[in-house]
């Protein structure tokens, strides 16, 4: 019987420097290309839920924040300390303001007051980190179904969206996770509620000047990858694509015997692959990582990190950092894996080939021309030979340089086909550098009749677009955004709504953003329609399709 497995400088500065390198020798043979726009990258964080459930307080968060720094994970790019469910019992004053238990959240520094969440946010900031907090889109939160301790009701923000998110920003938080237990209980529309929350966040940002990274946690219900990009005009967001990988494993509690499931981790990876939705600061979130927790060995943890990195997922640690061993810390801080995850293009991997059942090749475009992150994944029970052709990756030429991420070494230039035996239930994560394949260049179409002119007055259209790379076309969009704000617009491919695309300001210069689209490969008949008029502050100059 086949197993479930078969079914299924800082690093940040470095990748941003790489993204700004011009394509002086690009395959198009043109003059230097626009640099990539600086977009928000998927967050690197720690969250309290997996290891502490709803038994959190100031002491727990202080200990974990200190451990994030002492372990060196902060230097590797992990910056958010996220306070998950259990920080609040659902109490409000007569004006609807959140009331916090002063014993759980006391003053930390002189001059502070007990029961003020600004205390813990300030402490986290004092370590050079950022602070995250939790709520629910409904009236109740997930503590109405407690994992540990008594049930609490009224922990959600419904009816108080503007009030609560303004409070989070005033307290000094930088990130907010919005769960769906209450919303699900009330049978609310996720797209509507999360859109309203996005507008409340935008208002809080305008009032306070503090950005709130938006984490949508409705477990993949109602396909958030279809409406999550640009929801409510938000310029930075992640959305959960499935359920929890594991229920909390809290030391010295009744649930301390639980184990993380390797097979469930793989299912979450598979369910998190939606390449057309992930770009320009919008990311699929397959759930926080379980590596370093009971249930996964060192090899499985490395594969877990490989899968999350190549899919460009948020890297959110669920393990108890204060208890993490050296091997776990080394896996979490591997510089090549982090660089793959944090690549400035912000794209997700695609499966480019399946050699046979369970033997898969996954590839992710990287910002350096001719570079790919590649995972040779063996889902079977036996070691298996796997081979890789450069054309599978959209590369030209007969050779490429290879770097083994987990060995931390360059394997030299390989001519012809790359062949290797991959162990059972394992994968080989590589960085490939070769010759970039060709791009097809397109300018906006010009209206040929009165009927078309009416359309082109409200949209920028590219006709007869042919796909070069398979299975997803890689698309670079060159643009100018003369406004001060990021512009978020609809993109239709072949008259279907694919996603919304964010275009950061450029001044009078030109920049580029990248996305992926599934096109019809039978002929030059694909159409890209951007919902932006020629008279707007945003100009779509051209697209280049690989």
N, C-alpha and C positions, 0 to 999 in steps of 0.2 A: 504494500500500500504506500502511495506517495504521502509524504509528510505535508503538513500545513506550510512548512518552509518552502517546499517546491511549488506550492501554488502562488504562492505569492512572488634707527628709527623704529615706530610701532608697526605692527602688521597692517593696521588700518591706513596709516600714512603711506606705507609702501604700496598698497594696492591702488590708492588714489593717485600716487605719483605715476604708477604704471599706466593708469587710465588716461593720463594727460599726454602720453607720448604720441606724437603725430604720425600718421600713416604716410610718410614721405614716399615709400616704395610700395604702396598698396596695389593690390591686383588690378584696380581700376586704372592705374597709370595716371592718376590725376595729381594735382598739387596736394600739399599736406591737408589731411582731413581735419574736421572739427574735433576738439577734444571731447571726451565723454563728460556729460553733466555730472556734477557731484550729487548723488542721490542718497537718501537714507539707506543704510545697509541693515540686514537682519540683526536684531539685538543679540548680544552675548550677555548672559545673565545667570543668576541663581534664583530659584524659587523655593519657598518654604513648604509647599504642599506635599511633595512625595516623601519627605523624611520627617515631617512634623505634623502633618494633617492640620486639624483645627486647634492644636494645642500650642499656639504661638503667643509670644509676648516680647517685650522689649529685650529681655536677656537673650532669648534665642536669636533675635535679629542682630544684636550687637555681636554675639559670638560668631555668627556666620559671616557678617561683614568683615570682621577682623581676620577670619580665616581666609577669605577671598584675597585679602592683601598679603597676609603672611605666607600663603601657599605660592604666591607668584602668579596666580591666575589673573589678577588685575593687570599685571604687566603684559599678559598675553592677549588682552583685549576685553576680558569680561568686566562689565561695568555696572550692570543693574543688579540691585538687591531687591527682590520682589516679595512683598508681604502678601501672602495669599489668604485664602479663607480662614476665618477664625479670629481676626483682629478686632471685630466689632460684634456686639450682641444684638444689634438692631434697634437700640434705644435712640430716641430723638427728644429734643426739648419742645416747648410749646410753639416755637417758630419753625419747627421741622429740621433744626440743625442736628447733626450727628453728635451723640454723646458717647464718649470713650471711657472705659473703665480705668480710673487713675492708678489702680494697683497693677494693672497689666502694662500700662504705658506711662511710667512715672517720669519725672524730670531727670535728665541725664547730666546737664551742665548747670552751673549757678545761674540764677535768674529765670530758669524755666519753671513751668507749672505742670503739675501732674495732670494726666489725662489730655495732653495736647500732642497730637500726632506729628506736629512740627518738630518735636524733640528728636524723634528717631530719624526723620528726614535730614535734619541738620547734622546728626551724628554720621549718617551714611555719607553725606556730602563732605564732611571733614576728612574722610579717608580717601577722597578723590573719586568716589563712586556715585552712582545715581540711584534714586529710590523709586520703587514701584509699589502700587497698592491695588486692592481688589474690591470689586462690587459685582452686582448682578443686574441684568436688564429688567428683571421683574420686580414685584413688590417684595418677594422673599428671595433668599439666597439658598445656596446648597446646604447650609447648616440646618435647614428644616429636615434634612436626611443626614444626621451627623455621622461621621466616621468614628469619632471618639467623643465622649462627653454628652451633655444634654442637647436637645434640639433648640434652636433659636429661630425666630421668625422676624420678618421685617428687615432683613439684612440687605435687601435690594434697593435700587435707586429709582425705580419707577415712580413717577409723580414728583421726583426731586432731581431730575437730571441736571438742570442748570445749577441748582443749589449745590449738589454734591460735587460735581466736577469742578466748579469754581472753588469749593472748599479744598479739594485735593490739590489744586494748583496753588492755592494760598498757603497750604501746609508746606509746600515745597516739593511735592512729588513730581517725577519726570515720566512716569509710565503708569498706565492703568489697564488692568485686566478686567474684562466685563463678561461674567459667566451667564449661563442660560437656564439654570434650574427654575427660577421664578418665571422667566419668559415661557419656558416649555410647559410649566404647570398651567399657565393662563392661556396657552395656545395662541400666543402672540405671533405676529409676523416678524421674523428675524431681520429681514431687509429694512422694514419700516423702523423698528425699534433701534437697531444699530445705526441707522441713518440719523435718527433724532439725537442719539447719544453723540455721534460725530459732530453735529451742529452745536451741542452743548459744550463739547471739548473745544471747538473753534472759538466759541464765545469766551470760555475761561482763558484761553490763550491770549485773546485780544485784551482782556481786562488785566491780566497779570503779567503778560509778556513771557510766560513760561510754557515751553512745549511739553505736550503730554503724548508719549508714544502710545498708540492705541492697539490693544490686544483684544481681538474678538474671539470669544470662547464659547461658540455654540455647537461644538463637537461635529462639525460638518453638516449639520441639519440645514435643509433648504439651500444646499450648494453655495456656501459663502464665496467660493472662488468665482462665482458668476456675478456677484454684486459687491464683494468686498473691495476690489480695487476702486479707490476713489469714493467709497461710500460716504455720502454727506459732504463731499469735497475734501475729505481728509487726505493729507499728502504723505502720511506714513502710517502703515497699518499692517498687522498680521492677523490671520484668521485660522482657527483650528479646523483641520480637515477630517478629524475623527475623534473617537473617544479616548479616554485615558489609557495609556499603556499599562499602568499598574495602579492599584489602590495604594494609599500611603503605607509605608513600612516604617513604623515608629519604634525605635529602640525601647525596650523595657515596657512594652504595652501589650494589650491583648492581640494586636495585629503584627507583632514583631516577627512572626513566623511566615509572613507572606513572601513570595518570590516574584521578581520581575520575569516576564515571559519573553524569551528570545523570539518566538513565533509571532507574538502580538506586536513586538517592535517592528518586525518585518512587514506585517499587515499595515501598520500605521505609515511606514515608508511608502508602500504601494499606493495607499489611499491618499497620500499627500502630493502625488505627482499630477500637477495641472499647469503645464508649462506656459500656456497662453495667458494665464492670469498673473504670473509672477514676473514683475519688472518694475522699474522706476520707483522703488520704495515700497512695493506691495509684495507680501510673501506668504506662501502657504506654510502653515505651522502644524507639523505632524505630532505635536505634543512635546513636553519637556523630556530631556534625555533621562534614561534609567541606567546608563553606564556607571559603574562604581557602586551599584546597589546589589543586594542579595539576589541571585538568580542568573547573573551573567558572569562568565569568566573573562579573563583578559583578552582572549582572541575575539570573543563575541562583542566585547566593549569596543575594540578597535574597529570592527566592522560597523557597529552602531554609529560611531563617530564618522566613519567613511560615508555612510549613507546620508547622514544629516548634512555633512559638509558638501557633498557633491550635489545634493538637492537644494543647496542654498537656504537651508532652513534656519530659523532662530536656534541658536545654541544655548539652551536654557538648562542649567544643571539642576537635577532633582536630588542628587546625593547630598549627604551631610558632609560639607567641605571640611569641617573641623576633624572628621574621622577618616578622610580619604587617604589611601595609601599612595606611595610614590608612583606606582604603575598607573593608577587612575589619574593622578595629576599630570603625568607625562602624556597620557592619551588626550586629555582635555586641552593641553597646552601645545600640542604638536603644531609648529609654526606653518608647515605646508598645508595641513588640513584646515587650519583657521584661514589661511590666505585663500584657499579654494572657496570656502564658505563666504568670505567677506570680499570676494572679487567685485570690483566696482561696477561691472555691467549689471549685477543683480539678477542674473538669469538662473533658471533651474535646469537640471540635467534632463536629457531625454534618452530613452532606450533606443539605440541605433541598430542593434542587431541581437537576435537570439540564435546562437549557434546550434543549440538543440534544447530540449525541454530542461529548464533550470540553469542554463549557461548563457548569461546575458552580458552585453556590453552597454554600459551607460556612459554618456559623454556630456560635458558641460563646457560651453564656450567661455573663454576667459578674456580679459581685457587686452592682454598682449596679443597682437596679431599672430596667428599661427599656433596659439597655445590652447590646449584643452586639458581639462581634468577628466580622467577616464577611470572607471571602475569595472574591472573584470569580475563579475559576481557568479560564484558557483553555489547554486541553491540545492545541489544534490547531496547525497550521503557519501559520495566517493570523490577522491581527488580526480581532476579532469584536465586534460590538455585544452587550452584555449588559444586562439590566434586572433590577431588584430591587423587589419589592413588600414593604411593611412586614409584611403578613400572613404572608409567607414566614418571617419571623423570630419569629412569635408576638407581634407588636406591634399595638396598637390605634392608631386615629387615621390621619390622612391625611398626616402630615409627621414628619420626624425630622432631627436634626442629624447631620452626617457629618464624620469626621476621617480624612484620608488619612495613614496611618502613615508611609510612606516619604517623602512630601513634607513631613511634619512640620507640616501646617497644617490648620486647620478649613475645611471647604467650605461652612459655613453650613447653614441649615435648608432641606431639600428637600421640597417638597409633591408629593404624588402619586408616581408611579413614578420611581425613580432609574435613569438610563440612562447608559452609558459604553461606550467602545470599549476593550477590553483587548488589549494586544499579544499576538502569538503566543508560545506557550510561556512565559507569564507570568501574573501574578496581581495583583489590586489588593486590598491589605489595608486594611480600614476599621474604625473604631470607630463604631458607630451608637448614638445615644441618642434614644429615643422614649418613647411611653407604654406601660407594661407591660400586657400582655394579662391576661385573667382567670385566676384559679386556682379550682379546686374544692377545697373543704375537707372532710376526712373525720376522724371520730372512730373509736376502736376499736369493733369490733362487740361485741355482747353475746350470750352464748350463749342459744339458745332452747330447748335440750333437754339431756338428760343427756349424750348422745354429744358434742355440741358443747362442753359444759362441760369435758370431759376434755382436749379440744384446747386450749381457751382458757386452761386452767390452766398450759400450758407455752408458749403462743405468744400474741402480740398480733396480732390479725387485723383487716384493713380490707377490707370487702366492697364490691362494686358500684362499683369505681373506674373512672371514665370518663376517657379520654385527651382532652386538649384540643389540645395541641401535637403536631405531626407532623414527623419520623418517630419521634422518641424523646420520651417524656413526661419533663418536668423535674419532679423530686419534691423538695420540701423536707420534711424530717423534723424535727419539733420534739420535744425529749426533755429529760429530766432524768437525769443520771448522778451519783448521790450518793456513789459510791465514789471512791477516790483514783486509780484506774487507768482507762485507756481500755478500754472494753468492746467486744469484737469478736464480732459475732453473725451468724448466717446469715439471709439474706433470700430467701424464696421468692416468686416472682411467678407466679400461676396454676399452683401446685404444682410449678414447676420451680425448681431452684436457680440463681439468677442470680449471686449474689456474696455476699461477707461485707462488713459495714459496721462501721466503727469509730466509736465514740461517746466523745469525750474527756470528762473529768470536768467537771461544771458546779457542784458544790456543791449548794445547794438551788435555784439558779436554773435557768432554761430556756435552751437554746441550740438551734441548728439545724445540720444537715448536709444536703448536697445529693447527689442521685444521678440517674441517668437509667435509664429502663426502657422496653423495647419492649412496648407493650400491644396488646390486641385492640381495634380502633376500631369494631367493628360494634355495640357496645352496652355498657351499664353492667354488665359481668360480670367485670371483672378483680379478682383478690384478691391482696393483699399480706399475707404472713405473716412476722413477725419472730420469731425463735426466742428470745423472752424472756418469762418469766412475770411476771404482775402483782406477784409478791412479791419480785422481784429489786431490786437497787439502781438498775437502769436502768428508766426508764419512758418508753415511746413515747407521747407525748401526742396527736399528730395528724400527718397528712400533708396537704400541699397540692400539687395536681397541676396542671401547666400543659399 
